[in-house]
Amino acid sequence: MPWDCVFGTAQAIDADTRPHTKTAAHANTCQQTYEDDIVKEPATAEQAAPTGMTKLPGGRFTMGSERFYPEEAPSRTVEVDPFWIDNVPVTNAQFADFVSATGHVTLAEIAPDPRDYPGLLPEMAHAGSLVFEKTTGPVDTTDISAWWHFRFGADWRHPLGPDSTIEGLADHPVVHVAHADALAYAQWANKDLPTEAEWEFAARGGLENADYAWGDELAPGGAMLANYWQGLFPFANQMLDGYERTSPVRTYQANGYGLYDMIGNVWEWTSDWYVSASRLAGARAAAKKPSCCATPTRQYRPRERDSVDPDTPDNAIGRKVLKGGSHLCAESYCQRYRPAARHPQTIDSSTTHIGFRCVRR
Ligand SMILES: [Ca+2]
């Protein structure tokens, strides 16, 4: 549940890195050749040009970074097939069309079943979602409860609580969507959620191994190139980029692929289960061992049970990879406004700073 969220912390998360381990190119004989650093995404099919999407060429690129947080390392060569991706995150207007057409009810609008959450206090068993509220001054930044508050009645139509609305926010990214909500939208639109590798390939905009989606400087010449937090988090937002919370999509310049808001504004769900560096390293090592006359594992894809937070064994809820950072990423706290940045999030979480976009293969 959202109250278990460990989101937005600047702590060095013991995480990896490699959402899909290597492809092992193998011959028909017992001699096998491994391409240790090549990850191949699933084969895809050509599609007609969809509205509001851009066709990306696919190819090999350097995924991850060794210059920031440990969960992004090591840098490795990854290959993705060509795919289409939404030019912008899904907006409130688009999500409203989906809800109107399907009657979909988001997770944040449903009271949690105590049977699914052992230890849940009865007074907390109400529909709601996590809302960010800045503090009045400096706080212990290891305690996220100082700025994250579970608000009954907060949902995508009421982003700050039951008395709030999305009036005037039609072109802002939809928020308070759990992973299943994002996937339901994608399926309705005959699309899918991106893999972590696809998302990062898209965010880099064709720049090889750059720190940011636009180059190697966060704010070149003082230019604000994404919606993030300028100032001291979580109490002093200078809003040099003009926005304290979400911003209309396309407010900032597109990246090299013509995609908007890949960085900042809202974190975006991907389809990949999150795994720790140590676990993934073990899987890779096992996959490398040659096995005569046996077909090696061509691709290790993390499973849901692999993604469960080992520090919260009582909470067996899987975690997916979030990408892109949000309007809450701050140089003073959490520098995850970069293509390589990643964060684990339990799939039932919804907040004021998580949204999504879709792909088509
Ligand atoms: Ca901002």
Residues whose N, C-alpha, C, O or C-beta is under 5 A from the ligand:
A	BS01	CA	N227 Y228 W229 D241 Y243 E244 R245 H327
